[in-house]
Amino acid sequence: MTRQEPAQARPGRGGCNPRFIVFEGIDGSGKSTQARLLAGKLKQKGISVILTSEPSDGPVGRVIRSLETRPAPEEEARLFMDDRRDHLDRVILPALDAGHTVICDRYIHSSAAYQGARGIDPQDILRRNLDFAPLPDIILLIEVPVELAMTRIASGRVEGFSFFEEIENLKAVLAVYQGMTDSLIRRIDGSESREEVHERVLKVICHWKFPEEAVRKE
């Protein structure tokens, strides 16, 4: 796959075109919940879905998750890129090759937003990642005010906030997300209930004909 190609340009087994769906948003936006809900909905329809996330559960991802202090911006960017290479090789590309739909909670635009908020040019981060990472078919960017995100984090976690979840950092991250103009991005208001947001997500992707649906109807 060339770096400009979306996942649907990569035929899976049997010639089907698997879907690669990415959820993005600041911490507390509800993107992880929406990724799980969409995966569950597609599975109910008999569609084979792989739900995954970044940082991954691979060796570099485990290092990132274990960090007690935040690395320097360039080191942080390198760690996430190394984890992404591993994640693609172990999980995402094999799943797409096998014809599975892949839903990923965070991907290259998270790097652009989070390291971009620390002073690295977001476009440079995207260019570096696109040298090896395929584009998804769609990016569902769940948008909420930072204050609501912080409230959700505080109410749902007993261990407190991580160093990524400081309010000033999230404001800077949100500003980068708001400045993104990529044609693959679909912005979804995430400030309502999870059921209402889920319905908005479904409306965005309801026009797709998934590979397994095509097989069943033949």
HUPEQUI-V981373 format. One record per helix or strand of 3 or more residues. SS is the DSSP state (a for helix, b for strand). FROM is the first residue (numbers start at 1). LEN is the number of residues. Records with the same first field share a line. If there is no record, write none. Layout:
BEGIN
SS=FROM-LEN, FROM-LEN
END
This chain:
BEGIN
a=7-3, 13-3, 31-14, 59-8, 73-25, 108-9, 122-9, 146-11, 163-3, 167-13, 194-12, 211-7
b=20-5, 49-5, 101-5, 138-6, 185-5
END
